[in-house]
Amino acid sequence: MTSKDFQVTFDCAEPERVGSFWCEVLGYEATVSTESAFACVDPDGVRPRLFFQRVPEGKAVKNRVHLDVRVGTGLVGQERLDALEAECVRLEALGAKRGTLLVADGVNESCQNMQDPEGNEFCLD
């Protein structure tokens, strides 16, 4: 038997704060909210469940796995940069921090590095 269902789990200091941020980013709905845990799901039931659990240690190094938030799919050039910038501004208002903008190089399209409210890296792609 092969497991096919999965969730993405975040270790964090403030599960409700970080989980609520990702609900807004992805259009997810909260399903569990306690002092030590927060979970949310895709209302269409297509994308994976996200789970946020309180841990005592803080974030110390770069994530080995991160989410790519797909906002520029199919767009190129200035149109893609404009879409990335608009989403970046929206997410900054929710508590995200802007990182490096990686501009298209002939092989890869442009993407914007970001951090969620606790410093977890993700990309606007």
C-alpha positions as CSV (number, residue, x, y, z in Angstrom):
1,M,0.0,0.0,0.0
2,T,1.3,3.5,-0.9
3,S,0.5,6.6,1.1
4,K,-0.7,9.4,-1.2
5,D,-2.3,11.9,1.1
6,F,-0.1,14.4,3.0
7,Q,-0.1,17.6,4.9
8,V,2.6,20.3,5.1
9,T,3.7,21.0,8.8
10,F,5.3,24.2,10.0
11,D,7.1,24.4,13.3
12,C,6.5,27.8,14.8
13,A,6.2,29.9,17.9
14,E,2.8,31.3,17.2
15,P,0.7,28.7,15.3
16,E,-2.5,30.9,15.0
17,R,-0.6,33.9,13.7
18,V,1.4,32.0,11.1
19,G,-1.5,29.7,10.2
20,S,-3.8,32.7,9.7
21,F,-1.2,34.4,7.5
22,W,-1.1,31.3,5.2
23,C,-5.0,31.1,5.2
24,E,-5.0,34.6,3.7
25,V,-2.2,33.9,1.3
26,L,-3.8,30.7,-0.1
27,G,-7.5,31.2,0.4
28,Y,-7.6,28.3,2.9
29,E,-10.1,27.9,5.8
30,A,-9.1,27.2,9.4
31,T,-10.2,23.9,10.8
32,V,-8.3,23.6,14.1
33,S,-7.2,26.4,16.4
34,T,-5.8,25.8,19.9
35,E,-3.0,27.4,21.9
36,S,-0.5,24.9,20.5
37,A,-1.8,24.1,17.0
38,F,-3.6,25.5,14.0
39,A,-4.7,23.7,10.9
40,C,-6.3,24.9,7.7
41,V,-7.5,23.3,4.5
42,D,-8.2,24.2,0.9
43,P,-12.0,24.8,0.7
44,D,-12.0,22.9,-2.7
45,G,-10.3,19.9,-1.1
46,V,-7.6,19.8,-3.8
47,R,-4.4,21.2,-2.2
48,P,-2.8,19.7,0.9
49,R,-3.8,20.5,4.5
50,L,-1.4,22.9,6.3
51,F,-0.6,22.2,10.0
52,F,1.2,24.6,12.3
53,Q,2.5,23.4,15.6
54,R,4.1,25.3,18.5
55,V,7.7,24.3,19.2
56,P,10.1,25.8,21.9
57,E,13.0,26.6,19.6
58,G,13.2,29.4,17.1
59,K,14.0,29.3,13.5
60,A,17.8,29.1,13.1
61,V,18.7,28.4,9.5
62,K,17.2,28.6,6.0
63,N,14.3,26.2,5.2
64,R,15.3,23.0,3.4
65,V,11.7,22.9,1.9
66,H,9.6,25.9,1.1
67,L,6.3,26.7,-0.6
68,D,6.2,28.3,-4.0
69,V,3.1,30.5,-4.3
70,R,2.2,30.4,-8.0
71,V,1.0,33.9,-9.0
72,G,2.8,34.3,-12.3
73,T,2.0,31.1,-14.1
74,G,2.1,31.6,-17.8
75,L,3.2,35.2,-17.5
76,V,6.5,36.5,-18.8
77,G,8.5,39.7,-18.9
78,Q,7.0,42.8,-17.4
79,E,3.6,41.3,-17.0
80,R,5.0,38.6,-14.7
81,L,7.0,41.2,-12.7
82,D,3.9,43.2,-12.3
83,A,1.9,40.2,-11.0
84,L,4.8,39.3,-8.6
85,E,4.9,42.9,-7.3
86,A,1.2,43.2,-6.8
87,E,1.1,39.9,-4.7
88,C,4.2,41.0,-2.8
89,V,2.6,44.2,-1.8
90,R,-0.6,42.3,-0.7
91,L,1.5,39.9,1.4
92,E,3.6,42.5,3.0
93,A,0.4,44.1,4.3
94,L,-0.3,40.7,6.0
95,G,3.1,40.6,7.7
96,A,5.4,39.0,5.0
97,K,8.9,40.4,4.4
98,R,10.2,40.9,0.9
99,G,13.5,39.2,-0.1
100,T,15.5,39.1,-3.3
101,L,13.8,39.5,-6.7
102,L,15.3,36.9,-9.0
103,V,14.9,38.3,-12.5
104,A,14.5,36.0,-15.6
105,D,17.8,34.8,-16.9
106,G,16.9,33.1,-20.2
107,V,16.4,29.7,-18.4
108,N,14.2,30.5,-15.4
109,E,11.4,33.0,-15.1
110,S,11.4,35.8,-12.5
111,C,10.4,35.0,-8.9
112,Q,10.3,36.9,-5.7
113,N,11.8,35.5,-2.5
114,M,9.7,36.2,0.6
115,Q,9.5,35.4,4.3
116,D,6.3,34.7,6.3
117,P,5.8,36.5,9.7
118,E,8.1,34.0,11.5
119,G,10.8,34.2,8.8
120,N,10.0,31.0,6.9
121,E,11.1,31.4,3.3
122,F,8.8,31.0,0.4
123,C,8.7,32.2,-3.2
124,L,6.2,34.1,-5.3
125,D,6.6,32.2,-8.6
